[in-house]
Amino acid sequence: MNPRVFLMTAPLRWYRPAVKLLSLTLVMVACSAPDPASHADGGDDTVADGGDDTSSDGGDDTSSDGGTDTVADGGADPSPDASTDLSPDSHAPDGPWLPLQLNDVSILFPMSSNPSDLAAGYLGPDAHGPRGTLLPEPLYDRIGHITGSSGNPVPGGTGEARYATLKVVALRIDPCFAALNPDPHGVECKNQLRLVFQEVAAKADGRASAFDSALHAFYTLGREELLAMAQAVAGLRVASSGNQRLGGLAPHPLMVREGLTGPAATGTRDLIVKYAGQQNLIRVTRFSSSNAGFNWAFDGFDVSSASPPTVTPMNIATLTPSKNSQLFFRGFGSEVTGKFTPATTSADDLTPLANVETALQLTPAARSAAFAALVRIENPTLHSPDTIDCASCHLATPLSLVVAGPKFSLRESDDPRAFAPDGQSVLPSEMAPSFDLDGGFNLHAFSYAARSPGINQRTVNETAAVVAYLNGLPR
């Protein structure tokens, strides 16, 4: 989809915390339980929870033009050296606030068609900067590998994604994770950066393709660091495109245009290794397909130490009693005849729509009630990863577009409970999800099934809420 381009008309706001405009964030919607206390340094008392869809590239040494050493070795836990200043005042003089857009705070790296990009265009989990390795290999081994193509699985069997094949494919910036009504002054807000890793490999035609699984890593930030990073991303956009509006969420339009070795992608990679590392990594969640692509499993781990790895299984909201993993089976037929194991205990229960045969037997009122639950689940002012389970978040958009709409003429755009953008920072025309109806059953919230991006409505809604919140902060 080509992004529409609009003239930026929002007035500049004045921002006092110092930022640097570098030449340069969704589950995956995050699935979570109550967050652990942060063990990371970096300003505020912040915690990050984990969940869905954001990934990272992997394995190759990447050059950095923003003063950050990104040699990839996955080694010990390095401390920032004396020359590295992560304080807000290290970023630049005071200046005007650059109004943020959707693709500034949720960034999906394109699946490249250039074979050389596989080595140079994506970060691997062993890339590191002043806060250490993004995802140390012993930690990945400790929590267990997501599914992938390695290991010579039998037909219909499941392989694994080896550490060296992981790449960062997405990032999300969140100033107040899981808050339904975030405080404008940041009180009790959990500022975080989230990365999505997937197995990315070149196919026979040389084009990159991702396996149908993802690992999400959550990094706690201080409020000033988060604001500085968001402004640095916006600075990269302005440097490349001026005041053009990039439109709705999609594989990042500037990276599509410039390539993965262009200034937008290079600057974004530099910012990732500057702000993320094992020192502020607090949660890892997994999303893996199996059973020949008919099952998807969800789980997660709170990280108290990345090196040596010390983790605790994460309880998933609404699952009883205190379940820390969940499975969705879509059924083998052409129609979705799905099953959640275990099912949610939430009053907002969309599961009747996950089985077409069951949904056809419901009364219109019962179907409407299930769809109303689906709409509420996708509204970040009504639900958060602390109030709803992983599978419900990931299934809401596919069930809306594959079952509720075509089978029963139920559409979120017609529902008054649907989330609406502010109309200034984000326009209604920018709010569409990305779901290829001909590309298979895609449960990804902000990552890829092969080369098909999965950007669900919940991720779009959360991103619009983040943009409006940050642009509206008191200055």
N, C-alpha and C positions, 0 to 999 in steps of 0.2 A: 504494500500500500504506500503510495507516495504521500508524504506529509503535506498538509495544507500549510501555506505560508501566510502569516498575518503580520501586519505592522504592529510592533509593540507600542501600545498607547498608555500602559499603566505608568503613573507618575513615579519617579525615583523617590525612594524613601532614604532618610539619612540614618546611617548605621555607625554607632560609635566603636564597638569592639573592632580592633584592627584586623584587617584581612589582607591577604595577598592575592592578587588576581593573576593566577598562573595561566600559562597557555596550556590548557587541558583539552537505591540506590542501589518472591517477593514467599511453606510454605510456603515467591513464593509467599505469599501469605505465610505468616509465621504461625506455627502451631506451638502451643506452650502450656506450661503450668506456671504458678507463681514463681517469679524470678528469684534466683539465688542472689545472695549479697555479692556485689562485685568484688573481685580480688585485684582488679587492675588499677594502675595508676591513671591519672588523667583528669583531674579537676573535680567534678561533681561526684557525689555518691550515686553512681548510675549502675543499672543492671540491664542486661539485654536478654531477651528471650528468643527462642528460636523457632524455626519452623519452615517456611516454605521457600519456595522457589527462589535463591540467588547464588550464582556459581562463579568459579574462577578457573582460569586456565592454568596450565601447569607444566612444570618440569623444566623450563628453559631459562637460562640466564637472560635477563632483560635489562636493556640500558635505560638509564634514567636521566632526564634533563633537568630535574627539579631539585638537584642537590641531595638526592637520596640514593644510597648505594643499594642496588637491588640484586646483588649477586645471589644466586639461588643455591643454597647448600643445605638447608633444612637442619642446621646443626644446633648448637647449644642456645641458651637463652641470652642473647647479647643485650647489654644495657645501652641506652643511647649514649653516644660519646659526647664529650664536652662541646664539640662543634655543632651538635644538633639541638636546636632550640624549638620545642614544640609548644611553647607558650603562645597565647594569642598575639602578644606584642611582636613576635618574630615574623608576622606575616606581611605587614606593610603599614603605611600611614593610614590614618582615618580617611574614609572616602564614602562616596554615595553607595547605598545599598542597591545591588543589581537585582531587580525583580526576578524571581525564580520561575522556571517552567517545569512541566512534568518530567521531561527528559534530563533535567538537572539533578533530581533527587532519586530517580529510579532509572538506572542505565543498563541496557541490555546490549552486550557486545554482539555484533553481527556474526553469523556463521559464514566464515570467509570462503570465497571461491579461489583464493590465491594460496597454493601449497606452502609458500614461504611464510605465510602468516601463522601457521601452526606452531612454529618455533618462536617467532618474534612478536606475534600479535596478541598473545594471551599470557597472562601470568600463571605460573604453576604454583602448587601449594608450598613448594620449597623456596619461593621468592621471599626475600626478607629485607627489612629496613630497620630503623632505630628501635622498633618494638619487637624485633625478632621475626622468626619464620611465620608465614601466614597460617600454615597448618602443619605442624611437625609430623613426620611419618610415624613415629611411635604412637602418637595420639590417634592417628587414622587406623593403625593396626589395633589399638586398644578398643575403640568403639565398634570396629568391624567395617569392612568395606561395603560400599554401595554396589549394586549389581552393575555389570558391564560385560564386555565382549572377551575378556581374557580368561584363560584357563581351559580352553577347548571343551566347552560344554556340549553335551549330547543334544541332538535336536529337541527343542522344547525345554531344554534345561537352562540353568542360570549360571552365567559366568560372573566375574568380578571386575570392578574398575580398579586397576592397579594405580598406585600412587603417582607414578610418572605420567599417566595418561590424564590426570585431572587438570582441568583448566578453569580459571575464573571466567564465568560467562555473564555475570550480572552483579550489580551492587545496588543497595538501597540505603538511603540516609533517612533516619527516623528520629525526630527530636523529642518524642514523648511516647515511647512504645507502650501499646496496650491501654492508653488513656482514652476513655470515651469522650471526655470533655477536658482537654489539656489546658493547664494553667498558662496564661500568656506570659507569666514571668518565670516559667520553668519550674515552679515548685513541685517537688516529687517527680519530675519528669525523668525518664530513663532514655538518655541520649545514646544512640547506637548507630554503628555502621554494620551492614550485613552483606556478606558475600555468598554467591552461589557457585559451587564447583560441580562440574560434570565431566564425565569421560568424553573427550573430544578427539576424534581421529579423522584422518583423510580417507575418503572413499576411493574407489578405483579411478574416478574422474578427477581426483585431486581436491575435491571440495570437502570442507570440514563438515562433520556431522556429529551430533551428540547422542549418547545412549540415553534411553528413557529412564533415567534416575538422576538424583541430584543430592548434593550435600550442602547444607547451609551452615555458615559459620557466623557467629555473633560477637561483635567487638564493642565494648563499652567506651564511650567518649565523654569528655567534658563538654559542657554547653558551648563554650567559646571555640573549642576545636571543631565541633560539628558545624557551627555557623561559618567558621573560616573555610572549612572544606567545601561547604555548599557554595560559598561565594567564589572559591577558586574554580569550581566546575562551571559556574555561570560565567566567569571570566574567560574560560576557554571557549565557551559558546560564542560570547560576544566577539572575541578575537577572530573567530572563524566566520561568523555569519552576521555580525552587527546586531541589529535589533529584530531580526527575523523571528517569527514565531515558528517553532519546530513542530507544533501540532501534538497529536495524541501519542501515547506510549507505543513504541515500536523498536525494532533493532535501531540503535541510535542513529538518527539521520545523518549527522556529521561524520560518524565513523563509516557509514555506508558510502558516503560521498568521497571521503578522504582516504579510506582504507585503514586497516588496523595498525599501520605504522605512521599514520598522519598525526597532526598535533592534538586532536581531540582524544584519540585513543591513547597516545603516548602520555599525555598529561594526566589522564584518568588513572592509568597504571601507576604513575609516579605518586599520585595522591593516595592510592590504596596502600602501597607499601610504606608510606609516611605515617599513616594513621592506624593501620591494622597490623597486628602481630600476636604472637603467643602470649605476650605480657598482658594484653587486654582482651584475650579470647575467653568468653565465659559460657558459651553454649554451642553445641553442634547438633543439628538434626538431620535425619536421613529420610529419603523418599526413593523407594526402589521398586521397579517392576520385576515381575517373575511370572512363571507359569505361561511362557510364550507370550507375555504381554497382556495377560488377562487379570493379573493380580497386581496390586500396588500396596506396599507396606510403608507405614509411617512410624518413626520413633525418634527419640532425642536424648541428649545427655547434657547435664550441667557440668561444666568444667571448672574444677577448683584449682587445678594445676595442669598446664599443658606439657611441662617437662620437669620431672617425670610425669607421665599422664595419670591424672587422678580424676575420675568422672563418676557421676551418679545418674542412674536412669531417671529421665524426666517424666513426671506424671502428665498425662494429656487431659485437658479440661473436659468435663461432662462424662467421662468414662468411669464406670463403677464396677468393682471397687478399686480405685486408684490404679488404673491400667496405664502402662507406659509404652504400649504399642497398639497399633490398629491396622486392620487389613480391609481393603476393598476389593471385591471380586465382581467384575462387570458382567459375567455370564459369557457363554461361548457363542451364542446366536448373533444374528445381525442386529437384533434389538437389544437394548440394555436391560438386563434382568439382574441387577446388581444386589449385592449384600454387603453390609458393614459388619465387621467382627472386631471388637464389640460395637454395638450401635450406641449412638448418643443418648444421654438421658435428658438432654435439653428440651425445654418446652418448644423451642424452635427446631422442629424436626422435619427435614426435607427428605428423609429416607423413603417415604411412599413414592416419590417421583423417580427413585433410582431403579425401579423395576416397572417396566412398561406394562407388563401383564397385570401387576397389582394396581397400578395407577388407573388402568382402564376400568377396573371394577369399583373404583371409588365413586362416591357421589360428587357432583360438581362442587359442592360446598367443601368436602374433604380435600379435593384436589386444590382448591383455592387456598385452603388453610396451609397445606404443605408448601404451596408456592409463596405465600406470604412469609412463611418461615425462611424460605430460600432468600427472598429479598432482604429480610432483616439481617440474615447472616452476612450478606455482602455489604451492609451499611456499617462503616467503621465508627459511627456515632452510637450504634446500638449494640454491637458485638466486637469483642477483641479476642486475640488468641488465648486470653485468660478466661473466656466465657464460652468458647465453642471448640469442638474437636477438629483435628487436622483434616480428616477425610471430608467432613461437611464443608469446610472452606474450599478445599480443592475440587469438590464435586459440584459446587453451586453453579458455576458458569457452564460446564458441559451439560448438566441436567437442564439448565434454562434453555440452552440453544439446541439441544438434541431431542429433548423430551417435551418440556413444558410449552415451548413455542410451537413447533411443528405439529405436535399431537393434540394440544388443547388450547392453542391460541392465547397462552398466558405469556405476557411480555413485561419485562422489568420497566421498560420505558412508560408503560401505562399505569404503573403502580405508584400511588402517592407516598408509599413508605420507602421508595428507592432513594438512594443518596443523590444529592444534587450538588454540582460545583458552585463556587461563589460567583461565577459569571464574569469575573475580571482577571484574576490570576489564572483561572482555568475556565475555558469556554465549554458549553454543552457539546459542541461539535468535536471536542477532543476526548470524549469520555468512552469511546468504544473499546471493548476488549479485542484481543487478537486470538481467533480460534478458527482453524481451517476445518470446515465441516467435511471436506473430502480427504483430510489427512489422518484419519484415525481418531481414536478416543484419547484426547490429550488432557491429562490431569495437571499439567504444569501450571503454576501460578505466575512464574516469571523466569522461565528458562525454556529449554527446547526438547521436543521429541523429534529426533533426527535433525532435519533442518527447519522444522516447523515451529515457530515461536508460540509458546503458550503464555498469554498475558491475560489473566482472568479479571473479571469485573471487580472483584474485591481488591486486587492490586491497584487497578486504575483508581478506584474510589479512595483507597488509603493514600495513594500518591497525591491525588487532588487535595485531600485534607491536609497533608503535610505542606504542600506548596502554599495553600491559603494561610495556614498557621504561621509559617516562617515569614511570608511577605507581610503579614499583619502584626508582627511583633512590635511592641512599643520601642521606639528608637530615641 
